Amino acid sequence: MNKTAPIALAACLLGPATSIASSGHEEAIAALAMEKIKPWLNNPVLVASLRDQNARHASISQADIDRLDQQWRTESAAANRPLIDSLLGNTLSSELQRFKSSAQGLYTEIFVMDAHGLNVGQSDVTSDYWQGDEAKWQKTFLLGPDAIHVGDIEHDESSQMFQSQVSLSVVDPASSDVLGAITVGINVDLALQ
């Protein structure tokens, strides 16, 4: 029996926007992340981008973070998007887009967060700029260099596919300090077959 058949059946029964806790998917997604994503975390562009943004945001306040997050949310529905466009146009975002496209549909999205949980680069526009209040950052960056977090399987309305987000701490290869975290959306129809 195809491993995704129960997921598809549950989606039909529960509706399109439902989160599905799939027993056992965490181990498979974590293994995939350790094999395919973790080796990429030493990418020089990724490491340099995190070092740079952490230095620029060394004394950022929570009020500044909230203001930037609100700006991002406002821009996501606007024609003029200076913050979003500057992030999508940076070198790290180009690397993440390349990494995503080379995976032949396995990855649905990729984004990197700094030491405050702010986006540093991304393959696609995220719904918000600050991830620091979410498990993807709290259960990786705050827990240390070997942390990994696998989210529930959810139906993504925009892509009409099931995905699970896996997040890992990003470590500076020179100092072994945790610089930030990466989140990768995994297409479970491809990953669990």
DRENPA-3360 file (N, C-alpha, C; in nm, 2 decimals, always signed):
BEGIN
1 = MNKTAPIA = +0.08/-0.12/+0.00/+0.00/+0.00/+0.00/+0.09/+0.12/+0.00 ~ +0.06/+0.22/-0.08/+0.13/+0.35/-0.09/+0.12/+0.42/+0.05 ~ +0.23/+0.47/+0.10/+0.23/+0.53/+0.23/+0.14/+0.66/+0.23 ~ +0.12/+0.72/+0.12/+0.05/+0.85/+0.12/-0.10/+0.83/+0.11 ~ -0.15/+0.70/+0.08/-0.29/+0.68/+0.07/-0.37/+0.72/+0.19 ~ -0.32/+0.68/+0.31/-0.40/+0.73/+0.43/-0.40/+0.88/+0.45 ~ -0.30/+0.95/+0.40/-0.29/+1.09/+0.41/-0.40/+1.15/+0.31 ~ -0.40/+1.10/+0.19/-0.50/+1.15/+0.10/-0.64/+1.12/+0.14;
9 = LAACLLGP = -0.67/+1.00/+0.20/-0.80/+0.97/+0.25/-0.84/+1.06/+0.36 ~ -0.75/+1.09/+0.45/-0.78/+1.18/+0.57/-0.81/+1.32/+0.51 ~ -0.74/+1.36/+0.41/-0.77/+1.50/+0.35/-0.91/+1.50/+0.30 ~ -0.95/+1.40/+0.23/-1.09/+1.39/+0.18/-1.19/+1.40/+0.29 ~ -1.16/+1.33/+0.40/-1.26/+1.33/+0.51/-1.26/+1.46/+0.59 ~ -1.14/+1.52/+0.61/-1.12/+1.63/+0.70/-1.13/+1.76/+0.63 ~ -1.12/+1.77/+0.50/-1.12/+1.90/+0.44/-0.98/+1.95/+0.40 ~ -0.98/+2.06/+0.32/-0.85/+2.10/+0.26/-0.76/+2.18/+0.36;
17 = ATSIASSG = -0.80/+2.24/+0.46/-0.71/+2.32/+0.54/-0.67/+2.26/+0.68 ~ -0.69/+2.13/+0.68/-0.67/+2.05/+0.81/-0.53/+2.01/+0.82 ~ -0.48/+2.02/+0.94/-0.35/+1.96/+0.98/-0.36/+1.82/+1.02 ~ -0.28/+1.73/+0.96/-0.29/+1.59/+0.99/-0.17/+1.54/+1.06 ~ -0.18/+1.49/+1.18/-0.07/+1.43/+1.25/-0.06/+1.28/+1.20 ~ +0.05/+1.26/+1.12/+0.07/+1.13/+1.06/+0.17/+1.05/+1.14 ~ +0.13/+0.95/+1.20/+0.22/+0.86/+1.28/+0.34/+0.82/+1.20 ~ +0.45/+0.84/+1.25/+0.57/+0.79/+1.18/+0.64/+0.88/+1.08;
25 = HEEAIAAL = +0.57/+0.98/+1.03/+0.63/+1.07/+0.93/+0.75/+1.14/+0.98 ~ +0.76/+1.17/+1.11/+0.86/+1.25/+1.17/+1.00/+1.19/+1.14 ~ +1.01/+1.06/+1.16/+1.14/+0.99/+1.15/+1.18/+0.99/+1.00 ~ +1.09/+0.97/+0.91/+1.12/+0.97/+0.77/+1.17/+1.11/+0.72 ~ +1.10/+1.21/+0.76/+1.13/+1.35/+0.72/+1.27/+1.39/+0.79 ~ +1.29/+1.35/+0.92/+1.41/+1.38/+0.98/+1.53/+1.31/+0.91 ~ +1.51/+1.19/+0.87/+1.62/+1.12/+0.80/+1.65/+1.18/+0.67 ~ +1.55/+1.22/+0.60/+1.57/+1.29/+0.47/+1.64/+1.42/+0.49;
33 = AMEKIKPW = +1.61/+1.50/+0.60/+1.67/+1.63/+0.63/+1.82/+1.60/+0.66 ~ +1.85/+1.50/+0.74/+1.99/+1.48/+0.77/+2.07/+1.44/+0.65 ~ +2.01/+1.36/+0.56/+2.08/+1.32/+0.44/+2.09/+1.43/+0.33 ~ +1.99/+1.50/+0.31/+1.98/+1.59/+0.19/+2.00/+1.74/+0.23 ~ +1.95/+1.78/+0.34/+1.96/+1.93/+0.38/+2.08/+1.96/+0.46 ~ +2.10/+1.88/+0.57/+2.21/+1.92/+0.66/+2.35/+1.94/+0.59 ~ +2.39/+1.86/+0.49/+2.51/+1.88/+0.43/+2.52/+2.02/+0.36 ~ +2.41/+2.07/+0.32/+2.40/+2.20/+0.25/+2.42/+2.32/+0.34;
41 = LNNPVLVA = +2.41/+2.30/+0.47/+2.41/+2.41/+0.57/+2.54/+2.47/+0.59 ~ +2.65/+2.42/+0.53/+2.78/+2.48/+0.53/+2.80/+2.57/+0.41 ~ +2.70/+2.58/+0.33/+2.71/+2.67/+0.21/+2.77/+2.80/+0.25 ~ +2.87/+2.85/+0.18/+2.94/+2.98/+0.22/+2.84/+3.10/+0.21 ~ +2.75/+3.10/+0.11/+2.66/+3.21/+0.10/+2.56/+3.21/+0.22 ~ +2.51/+3.09/+0.26/+2.42/+3.08/+0.37/+2.49/+3.13/+0.50 ~ +2.61/+3.08/+0.53/+2.68/+3.12/+0.65/+2.71/+3.26/+0.65 ~ +2.76/+3.32/+0.54/+2.80/+3.46/+0.54/+2.67/+3.55/+0.55;
49 = SLRDQNAR = +2.56/+3.51/+0.49/+2.44/+3.59/+0.50/+2.39/+3.59/+0.65 ~ +2.40/+3.48/+0.72/+2.35/+3.48/+0.86/+2.45/+3.56/+0.94 ~ +2.58/+3.55/+0.92/+2.67/+3.63/+1.00/+2.65/+3.78/+0.98 ~ +2.62/+3.82/+0.85/+2.60/+3.96/+0.82/+2.47/+4.01/+0.89 ~ +2.36/+3.94/+0.87/+2.24/+3.99/+0.93/+2.24/+3.99/+1.08 ~ +2.30/+3.89/+1.14/+2.32/+3.89/+1.29/+2.40/+4.01/+1.33 ~ +2.50/+4.05/+1.26/+2.58/+4.16/+1.30/+2.49/+4.29/+1.28 ~ +2.42/+4.30/+1.17/+2.34/+4.42/+1.15/+2.22/+4.43/+1.25;
57 = HASISQAD = +2.17/+4.32/+1.30/+2.06/+4.32/+1.39/+2.10/+4.29/+1.54 ~ +2.23/+4.31/+1.57/+2.28/+4.28/+1.70/+2.20/+4.35/+1.81 ~ +2.16/+4.47/+1.79/+2.09/+4.54/+1.90/+1.94/+4.58/+1.86 ~ +1.88/+4.50/+1.77/+1.74/+4.53/+1.73/+1.65/+4.50/+1.84 ~ +1.55/+4.59/+1.86/+1.45/+4.58/+1.96/+1.33/+4.50/+1.92 ~ +1.25/+4.45/+2.01/+1.13/+4.38/+1.98/+1.03/+4.47/+1.91 ~ +1.03/+4.60/+1.94/+0.95/+4.70/+1.87/+0.99/+4.71/+1.72 ~ +1.12/+4.71/+1.70/+1.17/+4.71/+1.56/+1.13/+4.58/+1.48;
65 = IDRLDQQW = +1.14/+4.47/+1.55/+1.10/+4.34/+1.49/+0.95/+4.34/+1.46 ~ +0.87/+4.39/+1.55/+0.73/+4.40/+1.53/+0.69/+4.49/+1.41 ~ +0.76/+4.60/+1.40/+0.74/+4.70/+1.29/+0.78/+4.64/+1.16 ~ +0.89/+4.57/+1.15/+0.93/+4.50/+1.03/+0.83/+4.39/+0.99 ~ +0.79/+4.32/+1.09/+0.69/+4.21/+1.06/+0.56/+4.27/+1.00 ~ +0.52/+4.38/+1.06/+0.39/+4.44/+1.01/+0.41/+4.50/+0.87 ~ +0.53/+4.55/+0.85/+0.56/+4.61/+0.71/+0.55/+4.49/+0.61 ~ +0.61/+4.38/+0.65/+0.61/+4.26/+0.56/+0.47/+4.22/+0.53;
73 = RTESAAAN = +0.39/+4.21/+0.63/+0.25/+4.16/+0.61/+0.17/+4.26/+0.52 ~ +0.20/+4.39/+0.54/+0.13/+4.49/+0.46/+0.18/+4.48/+0.32 ~ +0.31/+4.46/+0.30/+0.36/+4.46/+0.16/+0.32/+4.33/+0.09 ~ +0.29/+4.22/+0.16/+0.25/+4.10/+0.09/+0.12/+4.12/+0.01 ~ +0.04/+4.22/+0.04/-0.08/+4.25/-0.03/-0.07/+4.37/-0.12 ~ +0.05/+4.43/-0.13/+0.07/+4.55/-0.20/+0.15/+4.54/-0.33 ~ +0.14/+4.64/-0.42/+0.22/+4.63/-0.54/+0.36/+4.68/-0.51 ~ +0.38/+4.77/-0.42/+0.51/+4.83/-0.38/+0.56/+4.74/-0.26;
81 = RPLIDSLL = +0.67/+4.67/-0.28/+0.72/+4.57/-0.18/+0.87/+4.59/-0.15 ~ +0.92/+4.70/-0.10/+1.06/+4.71/-0.09/+1.13/+4.61/+0.00 ~ +1.07/+4.58/+0.12/+1.13/+4.49/+0.21/+1.13/+4.35/+0.15 ~ +1.01/+4.30/+0.10/+1.00/+4.17/+0.04/+1.09/+4.16/-0.08 ~ +1.09/+4.26/-0.17/+1.17/+4.25/-0.29/+1.32/+4.25/-0.26 ~ +1.36/+4.33/-0.16/+1.51/+4.33/-0.12/+1.55/+4.19/-0.07 ~ +1.46/+4.13/+0.01/+1.50/+3.99/+0.06/+1.49/+3.89/-0.06 ~ +1.39/+3.89/-0.14/+1.38/+3.79/-0.25/+1.49/+3.81/-0.35;
89 = GNTLSSEL = +1.55/+3.93/-0.36/+1.65/+3.96/-0.46/+1.79/+3.94/-0.41 ~ +1.81/+3.90/-0.28/+1.94/+3.89/-0.23/+2.01/+3.75/-0.27 ~ +2.14/+3.75/-0.25/+2.22/+3.63/-0.30/+2.17/+3.50/-0.23 ~ +2.14/+3.51/-0.10/+2.09/+3.39/-0.03/+1.96/+3.34/-0.09 ~ +1.87/+3.43/-0.12/+1.74/+3.38/-0.18/+1.76/+3.32/-0.31 ~ +1.85/+3.37/-0.39/+1.89/+3.30/-0.52/+1.94/+3.16/-0.50 ~ +2.03/+3.15/-0.40/+2.08/+3.01/-0.37/+1.97/+2.92/-0.32 ~ +1.88/+2.97/-0.24/+1.77/+2.89/-0.19/+1.67/+2.85/-0.30;
97 = QRFKSSAQ = +1.65/+2.94/-0.40/+1.56/+2.91/-0.51/+1.63/+2.80/-0.60 ~ +1.76/+2.81/-0.62/+1.84/+2.71/-0.69/+1.83/+2.58/-0.63 ~ +1.85/+2.58/-0.49/+1.85/+2.45/-0.42/+1.71/+2.39/-0.43 ~ +1.60/+2.47/-0.42/+1.47/+2.42/-0.43/+1.44/+2.36/-0.57 ~ +1.48/+2.43/-0.67/+1.45/+2.39/-0.81/+1.53/+2.26/-0.85 ~ +1.65/+2.24/-0.79/+1.73/+2.13/-0.82/+1.67/+2.00/-0.75 ~ +1.58/+2.01/-0.66/+1.52/+1.90/-0.59/+1.40/+1.84/-0.66 ~ +1.36/+1.89/-0.77/+1.26/+1.83/-0.86/+1.12/+1.81/-0.79;
105 = GLYTEIFV = +1.08/+1.91/-0.71/+0.95/+1.91/-0.65/+0.95/+1.86/-0.51 ~ +1.06/+1.81/-0.46/+1.06/+1.76/-0.32/+1.04/+1.87/-0.22 ~ +1.10/+1.99/-0.25/+1.09/+2.10/-0.15/+0.98/+2.20/-0.20 ~ +0.89/+2.23/-0.11/+0.79/+2.33/-0.14/+0.82/+2.47/-0.11 ~ +0.91/+2.49/-0.02/+0.96/+2.62/+0.02/+1.08/+2.61/+0.11 ~ +1.17/+2.71/+0.11/+1.29/+2.71/+0.19/+1.31/+2.85/+0.24 ~ +1.33/+2.87/+0.37/+1.37/+3.00/+0.42/+1.46/+2.98/+0.54 ~ +1.54/+3.09/+0.56/+1.65/+3.09/+0.66/+1.62/+3.21/+0.75;
113 = MDAHGLNV = +1.63/+3.18/+0.88/+1.61/+3.28/+0.99/+1.73/+3.31/+1.07 ~ +1.75/+3.43/+1.11/+1.86/+3.48/+1.19/+1.85/+3.45/+1.34 ~ +1.94/+3.50/+1.42/+1.94/+3.48/+1.56/+1.82/+3.54/+1.63 ~ +1.74/+3.62/+1.56/+1.62/+3.68/+1.62/+1.49/+3.61/+1.56 ~ +1.51/+3.52/+1.47/+1.39/+3.46/+1.40/+1.34/+3.54/+1.28 ~ +1.42/+3.64/+1.23/+1.38/+3.72/+1.12/+1.44/+3.65/+0.99 ~ +1.36/+3.66/+0.88/+1.40/+3.60/+0.76/+1.53/+3.66/+0.71 ~ +1.61/+3.58/+0.65/+1.74/+3.63/+0.59/+1.74/+3.60/+0.44;
121 = GQSDVTSD = +1.68/+3.49/+0.40/+1.66/+3.46/+0.26/+1.55/+3.36/+0.25 ~ +1.49/+3.35/+0.13/+1.38/+3.25/+0.11/+1.36/+3.22/-0.04 ~ +1.31/+3.11/-0.06/+1.28/+3.07/-0.20/+1.15/+3.13/-0.25 ~ +1.05/+3.15/-0.16/+0.92/+3.20/-0.19/+0.88/+3.30/-0.08 ~ +0.79/+3.38/-0.10/+0.74/+3.48/+0.00/+0.67/+3.40/+0.11 ~ +0.71/+3.43/+0.23/+0.65/+3.38/+0.35/+0.54/+3.47/+0.39 ~ +0.45/+3.42/+0.48/+0.33/+3.50/+0.52/+0.38/+3.61/+0.62 ~ +0.49/+3.59/+0.69/+0.54/+3.69/+0.78/+0.69/+3.69/+0.78;
129 = YWQGDEAK = +0.74/+3.80/+0.84/+0.89/+3.82/+0.83/+0.96/+3.76/+0.96 ~ +0.89/+3.77/+1.07/+0.94/+3.72/+1.20/+0.89/+3.58/+1.23 ~ +0.98/+3.49/+1.24/+0.94/+3.35/+1.28/+0.98/+3.32/+1.42 ~ +1.03/+3.41/+1.50/+1.08/+3.39/+1.63/+0.97/+3.35/+1.73 ~ +0.85/+3.37/+1.70/+0.74/+3.32/+1.79/+0.68/+3.19/+1.75 ~ +0.75/+3.12/+1.66/+0.70/+2.99/+1.61/+0.80/+2.87/+1.64 ~ +0.74/+2.75/+1.65/+0.82/+2.63/+1.68/+0.94/+2.61/+1.59 ~ +0.93/+2.65/+1.46/+1.03/+2.62/+1.36/+1.16/+2.69/+1.40;
137 = WQKTFLLG = +1.15/+2.80/+1.48/+1.27/+2.87/+1.52/+1.30/+2.84/+1.67 ~ +1.20/+2.84/+1.75/+1.22/+2.81/+1.90/+1.27/+2.67/+1.92 ~ +1.23/+2.57/+1.84/+1.27/+2.43/+1.87/+1.39/+2.39/+1.79 ~ +1.46/+2.49/+1.73/+1.59/+2.47/+1.67/+1.69/+2.57/+1.72 ~ +1.69/+2.69/+1.68/+1.79/+2.79/+1.73/+1.81/+2.79/+1.88 ~ +1.70/+2.79/+1.95/+1.71/+2.80/+2.10/+1.76/+2.67/+2.17 ~ +1.75/+2.56/+2.09/+1.79/+2.43/+2.15/+1.93/+2.39/+2.12 ~ +2.00/+2.46/+2.03/+2.14/+2.43/+2.01/+2.17/+2.37/+1.87;
145 = PDAIHVGD = +2.29/+2.33/+1.85/+2.34/+2.30/+1.72/+2.29/+2.17/+1.65 ~ +2.24/+2.08/+1.73/+2.19/+1.95/+1.67/+2.04/+1.94/+1.67 ~ +1.97/+2.06/+1.70/+1.83/+2.05/+1.70/+1.76/+2.04/+1.56 ~ +1.66/+1.96/+1.56/+1.58/+1.94/+1.44/+1.43/+1.93/+1.49 ~ +1.34/+2.00/+1.41/+1.20/+2.00/+1.44/+1.12/+1.96/+1.31 ~ +1.03/+1.86/+1.33/+0.95/+1.82/+1.22/+0.81/+1.86/+1.25 ~ +0.74/+1.93/+1.16/+0.60/+1.97/+1.19/+0.51/+1.87/+1.14 ~ +0.38/+1.89/+1.17/+0.27/+1.81/+1.13/+0.26/+1.81/+0.97;
153 = IEHDESSQ = +0.19/+1.71/+0.92/+0.16/+1.72/+0.78/+0.04/+1.81/+0.76 ~ +0.05/+1.90/+0.67/-0.06/+2.00/+0.65/-0.09/+2.01/+0.50 ~ -0.21/+2.03/+0.46/-0.25/+2.06/+0.32/-0.22/+2.20/+0.29 ~ -0.14/+2.23/+0.19/-0.11/+2.36/+0.15/-0.21/+2.40/+0.04 ~ -0.29/+2.50/+0.07/-0.39/+2.55/-0.03/-0.33/+2.60/-0.16 ~ -0.23/+2.67/-0.15/-0.17/+2.73/-0.28/-0.12/+2.63/-0.37 ~ -0.05/+2.53/-0.32/+0.01/+2.43/-0.41/-0.08/+2.30/-0.42 ~ -0.18/+2.29/-0.34/-0.27/+2.17/-0.34/-0.19/+2.04/-0.32;
161 = MFQSQVSL = -0.10/+2.05/-0.22/-0.02/+1.93/-0.19/-0.01/+1.92/-0.04 ~ +0.03/+1.81/+0.01/+0.06/+1.79/+0.15/+0.21/+1.81/+0.18 ~ +0.24/+1.89/+0.28/+0.37/+1.91/+0.32/+0.39/+1.90/+0.47 ~ +0.52/+1.88/+0.50/+0.56/+1.89/+0.64/+0.69/+1.98/+0.64 ~ +0.69/+2.07/+0.74/+0.81/+2.16/+0.75/+0.91/+2.09/+0.84 ~ +1.04/+2.09/+0.79/+1.15/+2.04/+0.88/+1.24/+2.16/+0.90 ~ +1.28/+2.18/+1.02/+1.37/+2.29/+1.06/+1.49/+2.24/+1.13 ~ +1.60/+2.30/+1.10/+1.73/+2.26/+1.16/+1.81/+2.39/+1.20;
169 = SVVDPASS = +1.89/+2.38/+1.31/+1.98/+2.48/+1.35/+2.09/+2.49/+1.24 ~ +2.13/+2.62/+1.21/+2.24/+2.64/+1.12/+2.36/+2.69/+1.21 ~ +2.47/+2.61/+1.20/+2.59/+2.63/+1.28/+2.70/+2.69/+1.20 ~ +2.77/+2.79/+1.26/+2.89/+2.85/+1.20/+3.00/+2.74/+1.20 ~ +3.05/+2.70/+1.09/+3.16/+2.60/+1.08/+3.29/+2.65/+1.15 ~ +3.31/+2.78/+1.16/+3.43/+2.83/+1.21/+3.43/+2.83/+1.37 ~ +3.31/+2.87/+1.42/+3.31/+2.89/+1.57/+3.22/+2.78/+1.64 ~ +3.14/+2.71/+1.57/+3.04/+2.61/+1.62/+2.92/+2.68/+1.69;
177 = DVLGAITV = +2.91/+2.82/+1.68/+2.80/+2.89/+1.73/+2.68/+2.87/+1.64 ~ +2.56/+2.86/+1.70/+2.43/+2.86/+1.63/+2.41/+3.00/+1.57 ~ +2.40/+3.01/+1.44/+2.38/+3.14/+1.37/+2.23/+3.16/+1.35 ~ +2.15/+3.06/+1.33/+2.01/+3.08/+1.29/+1.95/+2.94/+1.27 ~ +1.85/+2.94/+1.18/+1.78/+2.81/+1.15/+1.73/+2.82/+1.01 ~ +1.71/+2.70/+0.95/+1.65/+2.69/+0.82/+1.52/+2.60/+0.83 ~ +1.42/+2.64/+0.75/+1.30/+2.56/+0.74/+1.28/+2.52/+0.60 ~ +1.25/+2.39/+0.57/+1.23/+2.34/+0.44/+1.09/+2.27/+0.44;
185 = GINVDLAL = +1.00/+2.31/+0.35/+0.88/+2.24/+0.33/+0.90/+2.12/+0.25 ~ +0.86/+2.01/+0.29/+0.88/+1.88/+0.22/+0.75/+1.83/+0.16 ~ +0.75/+1.80/+0.04/+0.64/+1.74/-0.03/+0.63/+1.60/+0.01 ~ +0.53/+1.57/+0.10/+0.53/+1.43/+0.16/+0.48/+1.33/+0.06 ~ +0.41/+1.37/-0.05/+0.37/+1.27/-0.15/+0.50/+1.22/-0.22 ~ +0.60/+1.30/-0.23/+0.73/+1.25/-0.29/+0.82/+1.19/-0.18 ~ +0.83/+1.25/-0.06/+0.92/+1.20/+0.04/+0.88/+1.07/+0.10 ~ +0.75/+1.04/+0.11/+0.71/+0.92/+0.18/+0.67/+0.81/+0.09;
193 = Q = +0.70/+0.82/-0.04/+0.66/+0.71/-0.13/+0.76/+0.60/-0.13;
% end
